[in-house]
């Protein structure tokens, strides 16, 4: 397999992953994940 064809699948998967991450961020997914992480941390140290 030539060097040019070897990086194409990786680049396509990276681009798809980036698009999906941006879609999740745009849909408010970051806020949900952050609030869950805060709740878990507070429960671990016994405050929440």
C-alpha positions in Angstrom: 0.0 0.0 0.0 1.4 3.4 -0.9 2.1 6.0 1.7 -0.6 8.3 0.4 -3.3 5.6 0.7 -2.2 4.6 4.2 -3.1 7.9 5.9 -6.5 8.4 4.2 -8.5 6.1 6.6 -7.0 7.7 9.6 -7.7 11.2 8.3 -11.3 10.3 7.5 -11.9 8.8 11.0 -10.3 11.8 12.6 -12.5 14.2 10.6 -15.7 12.2 11.4 -14.7 12.2 15.1 -14.2 16.0 15.1 -17.5 16.6 13.4 -19.3 14.4 16.0 -17.5 16.1 18.9 -18.6 19.5 17.5 -22.1 18.3 17.0 -22.3 17.1 20.6 -20.8 20.4 21.9 -23.3 22.4 19.9 -26.2 20.3 21.3 -25.2 21.2 24.9 -23.4 17.9 25.7 -20.5 19.7 27.3 -22.7 21.2 30.0 -24.3 17.8 30.8 -21.0 16.1 31.1 -19.5 18.8 33.2 -22.4 18.9 35.6 -22.3 15.1 36.0 -18.6 15.2 36.6 -19.0 17.8 39.3 -21.7 15.8 41.0 -19.5 12.6 41.0 -16.5 14.5 42.4 -18.6 16.1 45.2 -20.1 12.7 46.1 -16.6 11.1 46.2 -15.3 13.6 48.7 -18.5 13.5 50.7 -19.9 17.0 50.1 -22.7 16.2 47.7 
